[in-house]
Amino acid sequence: MEPSPDPGTDPVLGEGHYTVVLAGAGHRTLEVTRAGPDFRAGPFIVSYLCGPDNERDYRAFAHITAAGDGRLWHRFREDSTLATALAALVADPTGAAGAYRRGLRCVRCRRRLTHPDSIERGMGPSCARLQLVAAALAETLRP
């Protein structure tokens, strides 16, 4: 991630949810949030999705420095998947059509989508199943 040309502005990477697709290793959903004013290590904290709730189950594991470098926290340095996901995120934060996509929401229920297949489809697996059932039912009821 490149530092901003103007020192008074933020880097290109912004707050949000990103699904990083990893070559041969699945994907990781990352949440980037602005750090508090007392956090001196950098302007952003990065968390990863660690549970079934796509809205709240995030655990902080790294920060992004003012220079735009991603830094894993000590206890996460051995996790190569998180290291790879963080590196991909900071390397190209605007390449949403490439290695990762900015988090989207289901068109049916508005839940956050975190799986690459769901992002492509525009809805999660439960809503997609319901839509298929509704379409099949409508087909059987057609005169």
WOGI-V741010 format. One record per helix or strand. SS is the DSSP state (h for helix, s for strand). FROM is the first residue (numbers start at 1). LEN is the number of residues. Records with the same first field share a line. If there is no record, write none. Layout:
# WOGI-V741010
SS=FROM-LEN ; FROM-LEN
This chain:
# WOGI-V741010
s=16-7 ; 26-9 ; 44-6 ; 58-7 ; 70-3 ; 100-3 ; 104-2 ; 112-2
h=74-3 ; 80-12 ; 116-6 ; 125-17
